[in-house]
Amino acid sequence: SFNSQDDTCEDIGRGPSISARIECRDSEMNILSDSSVVVGDRVTLLLRESSAADLISCEIKNTDDTVEQTLVIDTTALNLKDTFGSIQLESCDKQSCFVPITYTYNIMNIGDTPMEVTTVMRTRGTSMVDLIGIVEDRNVEVGESTVAREIKELDVCVNVDEETRIRVEADPPQGIPCFSEDDYEL
């Protein structure tokens, strides 16, 4: 298995299938975690002030208690997204890869007639979502504006350019519908 530190990661079996038990201990053999998990679950290690946690040893066991992986983690040199066999570090103390972000889309009527917002289509990657349900006021008078706010968790530990496209469509009381489109990159 891949280990992003120079410490040990030993595969003993073929690895747990869907569920496993993860048992982690500090260097004085104090139990830091003994959790039953399924693939994708998060495991939290609670370190006590007196804990000798420069090295943490974790065993990944199958449901029949067969040890599938043994991991030794040097906690003096941790980085978010470090990988230890089948475990990946996503947060440590108050540090986390996942931060909440609010996208605020400002929709302004710069024309000379009132408009009713009918579509706010957001495209990000392959995902297309109509945000009309979160538009604060769909009826926008001349010179006024409204907003749509979308809340998401952003993984700041992954260096990925994320492009967002917004297309707004609005109808006047009479006449031809109006639309506007903008792209944003994060």
C-alpha positions in Angstrom: 0.0 0.0 0.0 1.0 3.6 -0.5 2.4 5.5 2.5 3.2 9.2 2.1 5.7 9.0 5.0 8.8 6.9 5.3 7.3 4.9 8.1 5.9 1.5 7.9 2.7 0.2 6.2 2.5 -3.6 6.0 -0.2 -5.4 4.0 -0.9 -8.7 5.6 -4.1 -9.8 3.7 -6.0 -8.7 0.7 -7.6 -5.8 2.6 -11.0 -5.4 4.1 -13.9 -5.5 1.7 -16.8 -3.2 2.9 -16.4 -3.0 6.6 -13.5 -3.2 9.0 -12.3 -2.4 12.5 -9.6 0.2 13.0 -7.7 0.0 16.3 -5.1 2.8 16.9 -2.7 3.0 19.8 0.0 5.5 20.9 3.6 4.4 21.6 2.6 3.5 25.3 -0.1 1.2 23.9 -3.0 3.5 25.1 -6.0 2.9 22.8 -6.8 6.1 20.8 -9.5 4.6 18.7 -11.3 1.2 18.3 -13.9 1.8 15.7 -16.0 -0.4 13.4 -16.2 1.4 10.0 -17.4 0.9 6.4 -15.4 2.1 3.5 -15.5 6.0 3.3 -16.2 6.5 7.1 -14.2 8.9 9.1 -12.3 7.9 12.2 -11.4 10.4 14.9 -8.3 9.9 17.2 -8.6 11.7 20.5 -5.2 12.4 21.8 -4.9 13.1 25.5 -2.4 15.7 26.8 -0.3 12.9 28.4 -0.5 10.7 25.4 2.8 9.6 23.9 1.6 10.1 20.4 4.8 10.9 18.4 4.1 7.5 16.7 0.6 6.0 16.3 0.2 2.4 15.3 -3.1 1.4 13.6 -4.3 -2.0 12.7 -7.0 -2.5 10.1 -8.9 -5.7 10.9 -11.4 -7.6 8.9 -14.8 -8.4 10.5 -13.4 -11.7 11.8 -10.5 -9.8 13.6 -7.9 -10.9 11.0 -5.3 -8.1 10.7 -5.3 -6.9 7.1 -3.0 -3.8 7.5 -0.6 -2.5 10.1 0.3 1.2 9.9 2.8 3.3 11.8 2.3 7.0 11.6 4.8 9.6 12.6 2.7 12.5 14.0 5.6 14.9 14.2 5.5 15.3 10.4 1.9 15.2 9.3 0.4 17.0 6.4 -3.3 17.1 5.4 -4.1 14.6 2.7 -1.2 12.3 3.9 -2.0 8.7 3.0 -1.2 5.7 5.2 -2.3 2.5 3.5 -6.0 2.7 3.4 -6.3 5.8 5.7 -6.1 9.4 4.5 -5.7 12.4 6.9 -8.3 15.0 6.2 -8.2 17.1 9.4 -6.0 17.6 12.4 -7.1 19.6 15.4 -8.6 22.8 14.0 -7.0 22.3 10.6 -9.2 20.8 7.9 -9.2 20.3 4.2 -12.9 21.1 4.0 -14.0 24.6 4.5 -17.5 26.0 4.0 -17.9 28.5 1.1 -20.8 30.6 0.1 -21.3 31.4 -3.6 -23.3 34.6 -3.9 -24.8 35.3 -7.3 -26.0 38.9 -7.6 -28.7 39.4 -10.2 -29.2 43.0 -11.2 -31.9 44.5 -13.5 -30.1 47.2 -15.6 -32.9 47.5 -18.1 -35.8 49.8 -18.4 -38.6 47.4 -17.5 -39.4 45.1 -14.4 -38.3 41.5 -14.8 -39.3 38.1 -13.4 -36.3 35.8 -12.9 -37.3 32.4 -14.4 -34.0 30.5 -14.4 -30.6 30.6 -12.6 -28.7 27.7 -14.1 -25.4 27.0 -12.5 -22.9 24.7 -14.3 -19.8 23.4 -12.4 -17.9 20.6 -14.0 -20.5 18.1 -15.2 -23.1 19.3 -12.7 -25.9 21.5 -13.9 -28.4 22.8 -11.2 -31.2 25.4 -11.5 -30.9 27.6 -8.5 -34.3 29.3 -9.0 -35.5 27.9 -5.6 -32.9 29.9 -3.7 -33.3 33.3 -5.4 -34.4 35.8 -2.7 -36.8 37.8 -4.9 -37.8 36.6 -8.3 -39.5 39.9 -9.2 -36.8 42.6 -9.8 -37.8 46.2 -10.5 -35.7 48.5 -12.7 -32.4 49.3 -11.0 -32.9 46.8 -8.3 -31.1 43.5 -7.6 -31.6 40.1 -5.9 -29.3 37.3 -4.9 -29.0 33.5 -4.9 -26.7 32.0 -2.3 -25.3 28.5 -2.6 -23.4 26.9 0.3 -20.8 24.2 -0.4 -17.8 22.5 1.2 -14.6 23.1 -0.7 -11.6 20.8 -0.4 -8.7 23.4 -0.1 -6.1 20.6 0.1 -6.6 19.7 -3.6 -5.2 22.0 -6.2 -8.1 22.1 -8.7 -9.3 25.0 -10.8 -13.1 25.1 -10.5 -15.0 26.9 -13.2 -18.6 28.0 -12.5 -20.9 29.3 -15.2 -24.2 31.1 -14.3 -26.9 31.7 -16.8 -29.8 33.9 -15.7 -33.1 34.2 -17.7 -35.8 36.7 -16.9 -39.1 37.7 -18.5 -40.6 41.2 -18.8 -44.3 41.7 -18.4 -44.4 42.0 -22.2 -41.8 41.5 -24.9 -38.7 39.4 -25.4 -37.1 37.4 -22.5 -33.7 38.5 -21.4 -30.6 36.4 -20.4 -27.1 36.9 -19.2 -24.2 34.5 -18.7 -21.0 34.8 -16.6 -18.1 32.5 -15.9 -16.1 32.5 -12.6 -12.9 30.5 -11.8 -11.9 29.5 -8.3 
